[in-house]
Amino acid sequence: MRDAYGVTGTGLDGKGVTVGIIGLDDETNAPADADRFSAEHGEPPFAPGQFTTYVPENAGTSPAGGEFTMDIEAAHAMAPAADIAYVVAPGKHDGHPVLDAMTRIVDEHLADVVSGSVLVGTGLPGLTAGSIAPYEQAAVGGTTLATGPGNRYAWETGWANDASALSDDGTQWTPAPPGDQDGSGFPQPGYQRGTVPPDMAGSPPSRTVPDVAALADPSLGLRYGHTSFDIKGNLVYSTTNGGGTSLASPLFAGVEALMAQAHHGPIGFANPALYARHQDFHHMLDNPVNTPNTKSFATVEQAVAGGGTWVQLTTPGQYADSDLTSGPGYTMVTGLGSPTRALLDSFRR
């Protein structure tokens, strides 16, 4: 993945930057699993003091690893010298405890970049702009979590550049007012103007998602090691492939750690800087070679019992009009695209 995203040869490894991983449970074997996987695959394990866990007293714990072990190993894969702050949400698994973990990162400055693989999306029933709870205005998607002036937290999210205010006495939370545009329900932020094509932004222009892309295909995936319960209830270590946006989020967080290292300082609210560099992304198209009557395709190769392989050929370009709307510099599925060497180098300037 470092080769694919142009990291190899840059001299960047994330040193001096801390990546925050938000967990819903304390997966207690995560650091040991990460070290074992690194040792068995020729990658650097965590150095003493490089991995820190922040666990509230009432947080859930589990010896079995899954989602958050993958997040930790993915960020470490992209930025092997970056520190990892594993911040576990208190108590239950949804609602304000997740916000508590995020605000703790901000208040105590535990990390420069935050990845939170939490299930929140504009397409879920009830998650309209007017009803999104404060915890959902969070640093999901592997983006930087920044603070605004005074007591205002500027959450960088998949929806909007949203600012929500906490009252001076700490008793009242006021979410920022939503817009009335289609899709996300938020008006188009300034940094998207000129990059997102007007036909995708709608009329009047609204916040368009996603922003960026990284590996999410579970068939290709990223190999990682984790401890889990076998059929007999024993804890065993094994390796598996990770995928989905749960993988893309910490991968891109690792890339942002490299950006911060190249920049010699934190990026802060990243979207304006990323959209200003739209030309430096690897832009996704349904016909990358621009040949007539041709669409891109993907293959899935699986082993067949008794020997041989079975290959599935798919052509996503056949439904590009509905699922992969593409324009100059932006698509409705991959946003600006995936990272490149040019993107990393641009932060040196």
PyMOL commands that set and color helices and strands:
alter all, ss='L'
color gray80, all
select helices_A, chain A and resi 30-40+67-78+96-107+134-136+190-192+198-201+245-263+271-276+278-280+316-323+341-346
alter helices_A, ss='H'
color red, helices_A
select strands_A, chain A and resi 18-23+26-27+51-54+61-62+83-88+113-115+146-147+152-156+161-166+173-174+222-229+235-242+298-303+309-314+326-327+330-331
alter strands_A, ss='S'
color yellow, strands_A
deselect
rebuild
show_as cartoon
